[in-house]
Amino acid sequence: MIRERDPHRAPAQTPPAATGTGITRHTAHDRDALGGGAAEPYDPRSPMKLRVERITEEPQSCAFSDPVADVNARLDSGAHDFRFVGPLDVELTHYRAADDLFFDGRVRSAAEGTCARCLEPFLLDVDEAFEFVLTPVDAAGDAAELRAEDLSLSTYAGDEVDLAPLVEEQTILALPTRALCREDCRGLCPTCGVNRNAEACGCAEKAPDPRLAVLRGLKVGRA
């Protein structure tokens, strides 16, 4: 879910975790201080790396914030008109069934885009739910073929899993395919270039080419 936001308003601060919800919020400093204690499934080097052996059959919930440098690098490498300006705030529940690892959660952040019509910058609040399943590489063959259409299925190898690429992908998929400050954006006047959302320019609308009138009257039937 995405909500357009006033570009002059500062990004909302992340509220502290509510007590009694089963969710624990950690910062990178907190995880370093923990030093990878036995009760923590996290690798203290990264907030999105979890140790496989410590993911249990009993669902566990956590929350943490991750920097946006990597996800912005992915956006810069593609044809995207957005950049994230706030951290990725992630709430996550994970558990296992045999060797399969199950994750579901929600990612929240703030992104800045440039409107494709009026060329003005604007802010979006990004709030997206996600879920995915990781299965061991050695056991993934038949399952991957049977569920190739299931984008939530992925694989892992080794003694830890890195959720960052998966969460970043879900965050990018939450962005609109076209950057618009609002659905009814009037854009720029093609004659004088004024932003028609902010003021009226008085320029006459350009009449359509009369040579195309015959095409507008055509009805295309299906074969």
Backbone as CSV, one residue per row, in Angstrom:
resi,resn,N_x,N_y,N_z,CA_x,CA_y,CA_z,C_x,C_y,C_z
1,MET,0.859,-1.185,0.000,0.000,0.000,0.000,0.885,1.221,0.000
2,ILE,0.542,2.211,-0.818,1.363,3.401,-0.957,0.482,4.624,-0.779
3,ARG,0.951,5.559,0.024,0.221,6.800,0.249,1.102,7.968,-0.167
4,GLU,0.510,8.886,-0.979,1.243,10.080,-1.355,1.347,10.993,-0.155
5,ARG,2.450,11.738,-0.063,2.717,12.526,1.113,3.140,13.924,0.730
6,ASP,2.852,14.866,1.582,3.264,16.257,1.391,4.777,16.329,1.371
7,PRO,5.402,16.829,0.255,6.875,16.842,0.163,7.548,17.737,1.174
8,HIS,6.777,18.670,1.790,7.380,19.563,2.765,7.330,19.002,4.177
9,ARG,6.651,17.862,4.365,6.539,17.281,5.689,7.680,16.314,5.932
10,ALA,8.297,16.398,7.067,9.416,15.507,7.387,8.921,14.087,7.510
11,PRO,9.755,13.070,7.140,9.357,11.676,7.285,8.973,11.365,8.712
12,ALA,7.910,10.529,8.835,7.432,10.178,10.176,8.474,9.362,10.912
13,GLN,8.563,9.611,12.212,9.482,8.836,13.026,8.885,7.463,13.318
14,THR,9.739,6.442,13.337,9.269,5.100,13.640,8.914,5.002,15.106
15,PRO,7.654,4.607,15.431,7.277,4.533,16.836,7.969,3.389,17.525
16,PRO,8.172,3.485,18.826,8.792,2.364,19.537,7.887,1.155,19.530
17,ALA,8.508,-0.017,19.649,7.730,-1.252,19.630,6.802,-1.284,20.824
18,ALA,5.569,-1.743,20.576,4.603,-1.841,21.657,4.947,-3.014,22.542
19,THR,4.694,-2.865,23.819,4.970,-3.955,24.738,3.865,-4.980,24.654
20,GLY,4.249,-6.224,24.908,3.270,-7.296,24.933,2.835,-7.788,23.567
21,THR,3.542,-7.398,22.482,3.143,-7.821,21.155,3.965,-8.991,20.652
22,GLY,5.034,-9.361,21.341,5.907,-10.423,20.861,6.900,-9.945,19.837
23,ILE,6.967,-8.629,19.595,7.896,-8.070,18.620,8.991,-7.324,19.362
24,THR,10.239,-7.623,19.012,11.380,-6.956,19.613,12.068,-6.112,18.560
25,ARG,12.265,-4.822,18.828,12.910,-3.928,17.866,14.382,-3.800,18.219
26,HIS,15.242,-4.053,17.217,16.684,-3.985,17.421,17.285,-2.969,16.480
27,THR,18.257,-2.205,16.938,19.095,-1.398,16.071,20.388,-2.161,15.822
28,ALA,21.171,-1.677,14.849,22.455,-2.329,14.573,23.351,-2.276,15.809
29,HIS,23.307,-1.158,16.563,24.128,-1.036,17.769,23.712,-2.087,18.803
30,ASP,22.403,-2.304,18.952,21.920,-3.299,19.904,22.457,-4.682,19.547
31,ARG,22.431,-5.000,18.248,22.874,-6.344,17.847,24.374,-6.515,18.065
32,ASP,25.145,-5.426,17.824,26.579,-5.523,18.091,26.830,-5.760,19.580
33,ALA,26.038,-5.101,20.425,26.219,-5.248,21.865,25.863,-6.659,22.315
34,LEU,24.908,-7.275,21.617,24.531,-8.637,21.990,25.651,-9.630,21.682
35,GLY,26.410,-9.328,20.641,27.551,-10.183,20.311,27.154,-11.571,19.865
36,GLY,25.934,-11.719,19.287,25.550,-13.026,18.764,25.292,-14.025,19.854
37,GLY,24.659,-13.613,20.953,24.364,-14.516,22.061,23.511,-15.683,21.634
38,ALA,23.445,-16.697,22.454,22.782,-17.937,22.078,21.309,-17.746,21.793
39,ALA,20.668,-16.753,22.392,19.237,-16.575,22.193,18.914,-15.817,20.914
40,GLU,19.923,-15.236,20.248,19.680,-14.430,19.073,19.931,-15.224,17.800
41,PRO,18.937,-15.288,16.863,19.179,-15.970,15.592,19.918,-15.105,14.591
42,TYR,20.219,-13.849,14.940,20.817,-12.925,13.996,22.331,-13.023,13.962
43,ASP,22.864,-12.758,12.756,24.285,-12.507,12.620,24.501,-11.037,12.948
44,PRO,25.290,-10.696,13.963,25.440,-9.296,14.346,26.077,-8.433,13.273
45,ARG,26.644,-9.036,12.229,27.239,-8.239,11.157,26.180,-7.624,10.255
46,SER,24.980,-8.181,10.238,23.937,-7.689,9.340,22.586,-7.935,9.958
47,PRO,21.671,-6.953,9.922,20.359,-7.141,10.540,19.472,-8.104,9.789
48,MET,19.786,-8.415,8.542,18.920,-9.296,7.775,19.518,-10.680,7.561
49,LYS,20.585,-11.004,8.269,21.150,-12.344,8.191,20.732,-13.146,9.415
50,LEU,20.145,-14.320,9.178,19.686,-15.172,10.265,20.413,-16.508,10.212
51,ARG,20.735,-17.025,11.354,21.395,-18.318,11.450,20.346,-19.421,11.376
52,VAL,20.524,-20.312,10.435,19.517,-21.334,10.149,19.239,-22.199,11.363
53,GLU,20.275,-22.585,12.084,20.098,-23.509,13.206,19.270,-22.914,14.335
54,ARG,19.146,-21.587,14.363,18.398,-20.938,15.436,17.001,-20.499,15.009
55,ILE,16.598,-20.863,13.795,15.210,-20.656,13.380,14.435,-21.904,13.802
56,THR,13.477,-21.741,14.678,12.809,-22.865,15.311,11.440,-23.128,14.690
57,GLU,10.836,-24.247,15.106,9.482,-24.555,14.655,8.459,-23.615,15.289
58,GLU,8.800,-23.045,16.412,7.915,-22.080,17.066,8.119,-20.710,16.422
59,PRO,7.035,-20.081,15.913,7.194,-18.773,15.264,7.825,-17.748,16.212
60,GLN,8.763,-16.996,15.681,9.426,-15.922,16.420,9.271,-14.626,15.635
61,SER,9.033,-13.537,16.352,8.841,-12.240,15.708,9.932,-11.269,16.129
62,CYS,10.268,-10.362,15.239,11.289,-9.360,15.519,11.025,-8.155,14.639
63,ALA,11.727,-7.086,14.908,11.633,-5.879,14.090,12.983,-5.188,14.090
64,PHE,13.349,-4.612,12.952,14.631,-3.931,12.846,14.582,-2.947,11.685
65,SER,15.554,-2.071,11.622,15.692,-1.108,10.534,16.963,-1.414,9.755
66,ASP,16.884,-1.254,8.447,18.027,-1.530,7.584,18.302,-0.317,6.708
67,PRO,19.570,0.035,6.483,19.894,1.181,5.618,19.411,0.944,4.189
68,VAL,19.323,2.029,3.422,18.758,1.942,2.073,19.809,2.011,0.974
69,ALA,21.098,1.997,1.332,22.145,2.131,0.302,22.038,1.036,-0.747
70,ASP,21.826,-0.222,-0.325,21.791,-1.330,-1.279,20.552,-1.277,-2.163
71,VAL,19.384,-1.008,-1.567,18.170,-0.967,-2.380,18.205,0.216,-3.345
72,ASN,18.801,1.337,-2.937,18.930,2.469,-3.854,19.912,2.157,-4.982
73,ALA,20.945,1.371,-4.682,21.875,0.970,-5.738,21.159,0.108,-6.778
74,ARG,20.246,-0.749,-6.320,19.470,-1.557,-7.254,18.544,-0.681,-8.091
75,LEU,17.948,0.337,-7.470,17.093,1.256,-8.217,17.903,2.040,-9.244
76,ASP,19.100,2.463,-8.871,19.938,3.237,-9.781,20.365,2.422,-11.000
77,SER,20.433,1.100,-10.839,20.881,0.245,-11.948,19.754,-0.072,-12.924
78,GLY,18.526,0.297,-12.602,17.389,0.032,-13.485,16.686,1.316,-13.882
79,ALA,15.557,1.144,-14.562,14.786,2.300,-15.035,13.722,2.657,-14.004
80,HIS,14.154,3.220,-12.889,13.237,3.606,-11.821,13.354,5.099,-11.557
81,ASP,12.229,5.702,-11.167,12.193,7.134,-10.898,12.066,7.424,-9.410
82,PHE,12.510,6.490,-8.563,12.378,6.646,-7.122,13.716,6.389,-6.434
83,ARG,13.839,6.976,-5.242,14.913,6.651,-4.315,14.329,6.662,-2.916
84,PHE,14.785,5.730,-2.083,14.314,5.684,-0.705,15.097,6.695,0.123
85,VAL,14.370,7.449,0.941,14.989,8.496,1.754,14.933,8.168,3.240
86,GLY,14.316,7.072,3.599,14.267,6.630,4.993,14.656,5.173,5.070
87,PRO,15.038,4.682,6.237,15.442,3.283,6.375,14.276,2.336,6.094
88,LEU,14.610,1.094,5.793,13.590,0.055,5.642,13.269,-0.474,7.035
89,ASP,12.085,-0.164,7.525,11.646,-0.659,8.825,10.897,-1.969,8.598
90,VAL,11.457,-3.049,9.111,10.959,-4.392,8.820,10.420,-5.035,10.088
91,GLU,9.211,-5.579,9.989,8.659,-6.447,11.021,8.564,-7.847,10.412
92,LEU,9.055,-8.841,11.134,9.241,-10.157,10.542,8.857,-11.256,11.521
93,THR,8.170,-12.280,11.007,7.915,-13.508,11.753,8.516,-14.665,10.956
94,HIS,9.227,-15.553,11.636,9.856,-16.674,10.936,9.711,-17.952,11.752
95,TYR,9.673,-19.075,11.033,9.645,-20.391,11.666,10.087,-21.408,10.624
96,ARG,10.209,-22.655,11.011,10.653,-23.688,10.085,9.745,-24.904,10.170
97,ALA,9.704,-25.672,9.082,9.076,-26.981,9.038,10.097,-27.893,8.364
98,ALA,10.727,-28.755,9.159,11.874,-29.538,8.685,12.946,-28.551,8.218
99,ASP,13.389,-28.651,6.940,14.433,-27.756,6.451,13.888,-26.542,5.713
100,ASP,12.569,-26.465,5.543,11.975,-25.306,4.880,11.790,-24.175,5.886
101,LEU,12.148,-22.960,5.457,12.076,-21.784,6.321,10.979,-20.854,5.809
102,PHE,10.122,-20.419,6.712,8.971,-19.602,6.343,9.107,-18.208,6.968
103,PHE,8.819,-17.186,6.152,8.929,-15.806,6.589,7.700,-15.021,6.116
104,ASP,7.164,-14.216,6.993,6.161,-13.238,6.576,6.339,-11.991,7.419
105,GLY,5.988,-10.862,6.834,6.201,-9.617,7.557,5.717,-8.423,6.776
106,ARG,6.260,-7.278,7.144,5.865,-6.014,6.528,7.079,-5.087,6.516
107,VAL,7.211,-4.345,5.429,8.292,-3.365,5.314,7.676,-1.989,5.098
108,ARG,8.204,-1.016,5.814,7.737,0.369,5.702,8.936,1.275,5.446
109,SER,8.716,2.276,4.611,9.780,3.235,4.339,9.176,4.461,3.676
110,ALA,10.026,5.404,3.303,9.620,6.603,2.568,10.483,6.708,1.321
111,ALA,9.840,7.003,0.192,10.551,7.117,-1.077,10.246,8.469,-1.711
112,GLU,11.228,8.975,-2.433,11.044,10.220,-3.175,11.068,9.912,-4.663
113,GLY,10.119,10.489,-5.395,10.062,10.303,-6.835,9.940,11.637,-7.546
114,THR,10.110,11.603,-8.867,9.897,12.773,-9.719,8.715,12.474,-10.619
115,CYS,7.683,13.300,-10.540,6.453,13.055,-11.285,6.723,13.041,-12.788
116,ALA,6.180,12.036,-13.464,6.389,11.898,-14.902,5.612,12.940,-15.704
117,ARG,4.631,13.603,-15.081,3.832,14.599,-15.802,4.279,16.029,-15.523
118,CYS,4.406,16.383,-14.251,4.743,17.773,-13.918,6.208,17.962,-13.540
119,LEU,6.955,16.871,-13.410,8.393,16.881,-13.120,8.725,17.409,-11.728
120,GLU,7.731,17.492,-10.839,7.964,17.947,-9.474,8.305,16.758,-8.579
121,PRO,9.204,16.958,-7.595,9.493,15.876,-6.653,8.318,15.679,-5.688
122,PHE,8.143,14.442,-5.224,7.087,14.156,-4.259,7.517,12.963,-3.417
123,LEU,6.858,12.802,-2.275,7.183,11.729,-1.341,6.064,10.696,-1.298
124,LEU,6.451,9.441,-1.112,5.509,8.333,-0.931,5.801,7.630,0.385
125,ASP,4.756,7.234,1.083,4.894,6.306,2.199,4.695,4.900,1.655
126,VAL,5.677,4.050,1.831,5.613,2.664,1.355,5.311,1.755,2.540
127,ASP,4.298,0.927,2.389,3.865,0.014,3.449,3.415,-1.263,2.772
128,GLU,4.266,-2.284,2.772,4.021,-3.478,1.964,4.198,-4.754,2.786
129,ALA,3.208,-5.637,2.722,3.317,-6.956,3.348,4.038,-7.908,2.391
130,PHE,4.731,-8.898,2.946,5.434,-9.873,2.111,5.446,-11.219,2.813
131,GLU,5.685,-12.250,2.033,5.905,-13.590,2.583,6.700,-14.396,1.567
132,PHE,7.565,-15.253,2.054,8.315,-16.134,1.168,8.789,-17.357,1.941
133,VAL,9.147,-18.371,1.176,9.608,-19.654,1.716,10.986,-19.929,1.136
134,LEU,11.915,-20.346,1.978,13.246,-20.749,1.532,13.396,-22.248,1.741
135,THR,13.843,-22.922,0.710,14.065,-24.358,0.792,15.520,-24.650,0.462
136,PRO,16.130,-25.695,1.036,17.553,-25.954,0.766,17.818,-26.182,-0.715
137,VAL,18.976,-25.735,-1.171,19.333,-25.882,-2.584,19.271,-27.334,-3.015
138,ASP,19.782,-28.253,-2.217,19.827,-29.665,-2.593,18.447,-30.275,-2.754
139,ALA,17.450,-29.724,-2.056,16.099,-30.285,-2.104,15.172,-29.476,-2.986
140,ALA,15.706,-28.486,-3.693,14.839,-27.542,-4.387,14.448,-27.990,-5.786
141,GLY,15.101,-28.992,-6.364,14.892,-29.340,-7.762,13.454,-29.525,-8.165
142,ASP,12.823,-30.610,-7.676,11.458,-30.911,-8.077,10.489,-29.852,-7.588
143,ALA,10.671,-29.378,-6.361,9.759,-28.380,-5.807,9.806,-27.096,-6.620
144,ALA,11.020,-26.707,-7.057,11.157,-25.484,-7.831,10.455,-25.616,-9.174
145,GLU,10.515,-26.809,-9.797,9.844,-27.011,-11.061,8.334,-26.992,-10.890
146,LEU,7.841,-27.618,-9.832,6.405,-27.678,-9.603,5.831,-26.312,-9.241
147,ARG,6.655,-25.448,-8.611,6.159,-24.171,-8.131,6.925,-23.015,-8.770
148,ALA,7.303,-23.194,-10.035,8.094,-22.166,-10.703,7.343,-20.846,-10.789
149,GLU,5.993,-20.909,-10.778,5.210,-19.691,-10.873,5.091,-18.981,-9.537
150,ASP,5.522,-19.622,-8.477,5.387,-19.055,-7.137,6.603,-18.199,-6.834
151,LEU,6.430,-16.872,-6.948,7.555,-15.956,-6.763,8.020,-15.890,-5.322
152,SER,7.250,-16.461,-4.389,7.645,-16.412,-2.982,8.591,-17.547,-2.618
153,LEU,8.850,-18.473,-3.549,9.727,-19.613,-3.268,11.152,-19.291,-3.689
154,SER,12.093,-19.489,-2.785,13.499,-19.274,-3.093,14.301,-20.358,-2.379
155,THR,15.625,-20.285,-2.488,16.477,-21.329,-1.922,17.540,-20.713,-1.018
156,TYR,18.141,-21.556,-0.205,19.259,-21.118,0.625,20.291,-22.235,0.697
157,ALA,21.505,-21.867,1.065,22.584,-22.831,1.257,23.440,-22.331,2.410
158,GLY,24.064,-23.253,3.115,24.938,-22.869,4.210,24.194,-22.752,5.524
159,ASP,24.852,-22.118,6.496,24.308,-22.084,7.852,23.636,-20.765,8.198
160,GLU,23.492,-19.863,7.218,22.759,-18.635,7.468,22.050,-18.205,6.196
161,VAL,20.986,-17.423,6.360,20.238,-16.908,5.211,20.276,-15.383,5.264
162,ASP,20.424,-14.788,4.094,20.448,-13.336,3.968,19.118,-12.904,3.349
163,LEU,18.285,-12.264,4.150,16.968,-11.846,3.696,16.989,-10.523,2.944
164,ALA,18.108,-9.805,2.976,18.157,-8.462,2.397,17.720,-8.429,0.933
165,PRO,18.260,-9.292,0.041,17.832,-9.212,-1.361,16.339,-9.474,-1.540
166,LEU,15.775,-10.391,-0.744,14.355,-10.712,-0.872,13.484,-9.563,-0.377
167,VAL,13.833,-8.987,0.763,13.058,-7.861,1.290,13.193,-6.649,0.374
168,GLU,14.394,-6.399,-0.136,14.590,-5.272,-1.044,13.776,-5.452,-2.319
169,GLU,13.724,-6.678,-2.830,12.932,-6.932,-4.036,11.454,-6.640,-3.790
170,GLN,10.929,-7.095,-2.638,9.531,-6.827,-2.313,9.288,-5.325,-2.168
171,THR,10.255,-4.610,-1.616,10.111,-3.167,-1.442,10.074,-2.460,-2.789
172,ILE,10.929,-2.877,-3.710,10.950,-2.274,-5.046,9.654,-2.580,-5.794
173,LEU,9.150,-3.809,-5.651,7.903,-4.183,-6.324,6.718,-3.379,-5.800
174,ALA,6.828,-2.845,-4.587,5.734,-2.050,-4.025,5.645,-0.665,-4.654
175,LEU,6.694,-0.232,-5.345,6.677,1.098,-5.956,5.783,1.113,-7.190
176,PRO,5.111,2.221,-7.472,4.287,2.313,-8.686,5.146,2.143,-9.936
177,THR,4.536,1.593,-10.985,5.270,1.426,-12.242,5.509,2.773,-12.927
178,ARG,4.677,3.768,-12.617,4.872,5.112,-13.171,4.814,6.117,-12.033
179,ALA,5.789,6.996,-11.986,5.871,7.968,-10.901,4.925,9.131,-11.176
180,LEU,3.853,9.223,-10.369,2.903,10.319,-10.471,2.703,10.920,-9.090
181,CYS,2.752,12.252,-8.995,2.539,12.895,-7.710,1.111,12.691,-7.227
182,ARG,0.178,12.550,-8.169,-1.215,12.196,-7.876,-1.838,11.706,-9.170
183,GLU,-2.897,10.934,-9.059,-3.498,10.329,-10.249,-4.036,11.374,-11.218
184,ASP,-4.543,12.500,-10.695,-5.130,13.521,-11.563,-4.161,14.668,-11.865
185,CYS,-2.858,14.383,-11.786,-1.870,15.418,-12.105,-2.098,15.943,-13.520
186,ARG,-2.149,17.277,-13.660,-2.436,17.895,-14.961,-1.182,18.113,-15.791
187,GLY,-0.022,17.941,-15.189,1.221,18.025,-15.940,1.601,19.438,-16.340
188,LEU,2.517,19.509,-17.292,3.014,20.794,-17.792,2.278,21.198,-19.063
189,CYS,2.081,22.475,-19.215,1.492,22.975,-20.460,2.476,22.717,-21.602
190,PRO,2.045,22.066,-22.675,2.981,21.782,-23.779,3.406,23.032,-24.537
191,THR,2.702,24.152,-24.324,3.039,25.383,-25.042,4.011,26.252,-24.265
192,CYS,3.676,26.573,-22.989,4.521,27.492,-22.210,5.289,26.794,-21.093
193,GLY,4.948,25.548,-20.788,5.696,24.781,-19.801,5.309,25.020,-18.361
194,VAL,4.249,25.789,-18.081,3.855,26.035,-16.709,3.264,24.774,-16.096
195,ASN,3.450,24.625,-14.782,2.856,23.502,-14.059,1.369,23.794,-13.894
196,ARG,0.524,23.051,-14.576,-0.906,23.346,-14.572,-1.590,22.920,-13.275
197,ASN,-0.866,22.212,-12.380,-1.409,21.950,-11.054,-1.361,23.205,-10.183
198,ALA,-0.403,24.092,-10.468,-0.171,25.259,-9.623,-0.847,26.517,-10.149
199,GLU,-0.973,26.644,-11.470,-1.564,27.856,-12.037,-2.095,27.576,-13.436
200,ALA,-3.026,28.413,-13.843,-3.562,28.346,-15.195,-2.757,29.274,-16.091
201,CYS,-2.425,28.803,-17.272,-1.583,29.598,-18.151,-2.363,30.336,-19.233
202,GLY,-3.585,29.906,-19.555,-4.379,30.570,-20.576,-4.038,30.169,-21.988
203,CYS,-3.107,29.245,-22.156,-2.767,28.790,-23.511,-3.928,27.984,-24.078
204,ALA,-4.197,28.187,-25.384,-5.267,27.451,-26.049,-4.852,25.998,-26.220
205,GLU,-5.832,25.121,-26.041,-5.563,23.707,-26.282,-5.292,23.506,-27.764
206,LYS,-4.274,22.728,-28.066,-3.921,22.480,-29.455,-4.969,21.592,-30.111
207,ALA,-5.482,22.048,-31.248,-6.502,21.264,-31.949,-5.881,19.989,-32.498
208,PRO,-6.622,18.877,-32.497,-6.080,17.631,-33.037,-5.883,17.725,-34.545
209,ASP,-4.964,16.973,-35.038,-4.676,16.938,-36.476,-5.885,16.388,-37.216
210,PRO,-6.502,17.175,-38.144,-7.707,16.695,-38.850,-7.436,15.469,-39.709
211,ARG,-6.176,15.258,-40.090,-5.867,14.094,-40.921,-6.028,12.782,-40.164
212,LEU,-6.070,12.875,-38.786,-6.228,11.672,-37.980,-7.680,11.387,-37.630
213,ALA,-8.609,12.268,-38.083,-10.018,12.099,-37.725,-10.562,10.774,-38.232
214,VAL,-10.160,10.366,-39.420,-10.665,9.118,-39.977,-10.224,7.921,-39.144
215,LEU,-9.039,8.010,-38.539,-8.557,6.901,-37.711,-9.359,6.789,-36.422
216,ARG,-9.791,7.947,-35.879,-10.567,7.906,-34.652,-11.923,7.257,-34.855
217,GLY,-12.406,7.258,-36.100,-13.695,6.662,-36.381,-13.635,5.184,-36.686
218,LEU,-12.436,4.639,-36.791,-12.307,3.222,-37.114,-12.619,2.345,-35.901
219,LYS,-13.228,1.219,-36.138,-13.490,0.225,-35.111,-12.682,-1.017,-35.441
220,VAL,-11.856,-1.416,-34.544,-10.984,-2.565,-34.775,-11.632,-3.779,-34.154
221,GLY,-11.951,-4.762,-34.956,-12.566,-5.989,-34.464,-11.533,-7.022,-34.104
222,ARG,-11.927,-7.959,-33.287,-11.020,-9.050,-32.903,-11.051,-10.148,-33.940
223,ALA,-9.885,-10.713,-34.212,-9.790,-11.792,-35.204,-10.470,-13.035,-34.672
